[in-house]
């Protein structure tokens, strides 16, 4: 892996942990905060949609069905993320929401697609499960922590869904436009995805209560939400760019898990969350297990 790719992946990990930190700080705003972030992301991506405007006419309806599906999946991800940050500590919610998708994909492949992960990947899964169980320290706020875990699972399922849809959609795009630079296709698709997600989350504002909550969220968190939205788009762009600079994408995916210890560190520094020695080792083993899964799946 080149030094440039490592630098891009490190920056993307820091950016990912940072915008999630913003989401935690605005935790009581719930999904309205992420609705505002998607508006920012869609606004940033608008120039790319205009530039590639001719594709709107050329692409078949099946592609737009995939875009709608990934928008719904992204919306489910944000609903889960909002819920887990609203009810749980960042040091618990962020590692779970980040790690569960990496665990679920090979497990789903093994159960439903007759995939056969090798012994190292299986060992990694066991380590991840043990590390996550260690992180789940249910004490005086037991019911709140349980709710946070449920929402983290919802976020993870949304992540798995949009990841699979994105893969198939990009494969189709490359088939339809074989001579187009890959980064053009990725920017166009990311922009379409941003708008689809924004439209899906806008549906919750048919409720008057949610409209009032959105107004309050805008007054308090508008700048933070806009910054988080821009960082989301930058994170995605950096990841896609780094994927084009590596020969084995699995190593890049593994390196992205660096965002977990970064996120925990940010939670300790900026949210003043306490972390025990057990918490430190749990996160280290979680990271180790994820790397083993990704590289050997």
Secondary structure as UniProt FT lines:
FT   HELIX           3..25
FT   HELIX           27..29
FT   HELIX           31..51
FT   TURN            52..54
FT   HELIX           55..58
FT   HELIX           61..87
FT   HELIX           90..112
FT   HELIX           119..135
FT   TURN            140..141
FT   HELIX           142..176
FT   TURN            178..179
FT   HELIX           182..202
FT   HELIX           203..206
FT   HELIX           208..243
FT   TURN            244..245
FT   HELIX           249..256
FT   TURN            257..258
FT   HELIX           259..270
FT   HELIX           277..296
//
